[in-house]
Amino acid sequence: MERPLFSARAEAFPAGLRVLVVDDDPTWLKILEKMLRKCSYEVTTCNLASDALSMLRERRDKFDIVISDVNMPDMDGFKLLEHVGLEMDLPVIMMSIDGETSRVMKGRKCTS
Amino acid sequence: MALASHRHISSCLCSIHSSLCYSTRPEMERSSLQRQLANLKKSLFDQGNLDEQFDQLEELQDDASPNFVEEVVTLFFRDSSRLVANIEQAIEKSPRDYGSLDALVHQLKDSASSIGAAKMMKECTVFREYCDKRNLEGCLRSFQKVKKEHSTLRLKLENYFQLLRQVGPAEKATRSGN
């Protein structure tokens, strides 16, 4: 099945897109939630990568995309990316804060 | 128990007082408050306490979340105070683990970036450089600066939101289910 190419522009995505956003920082999590809600996405927040993984495993078909922070204490964001890529075939966006700007990087699907 | 009810009474009196003042305050005084508010905001930016990320937060505020910025800022100060306390512990620990210390400062810096606390971010960067070099004195010095900026910013933003409350409409919009 052909997966639509991900573009950074919100207009490319339909309202109601089901997003799981993972960030250990509660302030960033609140901000991201608001930003995504303003795009009319359906947002679920999570502050622990391990919880996110359980959620994804339990409700496999309930999300369209995962947005995750790179720098988290319990699990490296890239580790989460690896698990999600291997088990779930969901697109993942990794977020990294470099200095003063927040950079969104395209998540690559992992192939074993 | 007695102290709590005393504070409760005084805060009730304060809000009654401010709403009375708002309804009888002439337009001239209101626009002077607005000017104060604008000046306070301008100085926060000019002095580098805040950067454009703060503007982004204000743009996110809407009818569904009419107090969004204040909520985010409150959340930030609550969480960052915890991080500062953790850093305090880590820096006093012996033997010192510069790796864990650096990780904590990194967290604090990332958190500061969420509200555009530019000066805090800069001080955290310097702090991390001293962690890298395992320079204790440098760490202690820069930590002092981080804490100072943390308190300064907190006070200035408390002022800012207080002014905002005085200037803005008296009633708060009800939250739509979201």
Interface residues (C-beta under 8 A of the other chain):
Chain A: D25 P26 T27 W28 K30 I31 K34 M35 R37 K38 N71 P73 I97 G99 E100 S102
Chain B: D51 Q53 L57 L60 D62 A64 S65 F68 E71 V72 L75 F76 D79 A103 H106 Q107 D110 S111 S113 S114 I115 A118 M121 T125 N178
